């Protein structure tokens, strides 16, 4: 889950499915950060990898979410 994105350390996760369920994935990322003592230093970012433009069903849509953090 942890990766270096540019010069920032981020928690990354993939959200699969409809966009209206993304808040649940965001909540999981924030809970993971808190449970592991990471300080969130910026707003989450996301990148749509797969969607209506290249997948047949909404269940195949994939969005990568990045939560910039500071290691404690």
C-alpha positions as CSV (number, residue, x, y, z in Angstrom):
1,X,0.0,0.0,0.0
2,X,2.9,2.4,0.6
3,X,4.6,3.9,-2.4
4,X,6.7,6.9,-3.4
5,X,4.7,9.0,-5.9
6,X,7.0,11.7,-7.3
7,X,8.7,13.0,-4.1
8,X,5.8,12.2,-1.8
9,X,5.1,9.0,0.2
10,X,1.5,7.9,-0.4
11,X,-0.9,5.2,0.6
12,X,-2.3,3.8,-2.6
13,X,-5.3,1.6,-3.2
14,X,-7.5,0.6,-6.1
15,X,-11.2,1.1,-6.1
16,X,-13.2,-1.2,-8.3
17,X,-16.8,-0.4,-9.4
18,X,-19.1,2.5,-9.4
19,X,-17.8,6.0,-8.4
20,X,-20.6,6.5,-5.9
21,X,-18.9,3.9,-3.7
22,X,-15.6,5.7,-3.6
23,X,-16.2,7.3,-0.2
24,X,-16.0,3.8,1.3
25,X,-12.5,3.3,-0.2
26,X,-11.4,6.8,1.0
27,X,-12.7,5.9,4.5
28,X,-10.6,2.7,4.5
29,X,-7.5,4.6,3.4
30,X,-7.9,7.2,6.1
31,X,-8.5,4.5,8.8
32,X,-5.4,2.7,7.6
33,X,-3.4,5.9,7.9
34,X,-4.6,6.6,11.4
35,X,-4.2,3.0,12.6
36,X,-0.5,3.0,11.4
37,X,0.4,6.4,12.7
38,X,0.7,8.2,9.4
39,X,0.0,11.9,9.1
40,X,-2.1,12.8,6.1
41,X,-0.4,15.9,4.5
42,X,-2.6,16.7,1.5
43,X,-6.0,15.9,-0.1
44,X,-6.4,12.5,-1.8
45,X,-5.8,12.2,-5.5
46,X,-7.3,9.7,-7.9
47,X,-6.6,8.5,-11.4
48,X,-9.3,6.7,-13.5
49,X,-7.5,3.7,-15.0
50,X,-10.5,1.8,-16.4
51,X,-14.0,3.0,-17.0
52,X,-16.9,3.3,-19.4
53,X,-14.5,4.1,-22.2
54,X,-12.8,0.7,-22.2
55,X,-14.8,-1.7,-20.0
56,X,-18.1,-3.5,-20.5
57,X,-19.5,-3.3,-17.0
58,X,-19.3,-0.9,-14.1
59,X,-17.8,-3.7,-11.9
60,X,-14.7,-3.6,-14.1
61,X,-14.0,0.1,-13.6
62,X,-10.8,0.8,-11.6
63,X,-9.6,4.0,-10.0
64,X,-6.3,4.3,-8.2
65,X,-6.5,6.5,-5.1
66,X,-3.4,8.1,-3.5
67,X,-3.4,9.6,0.0
68,X,-0.2,11.7,0.5
69,X,1.3,11.0,4.0
70,X,4.2,11.8,6.2
71,X,5.8,8.9,8.0
72,X,6.0,9.4,11.8
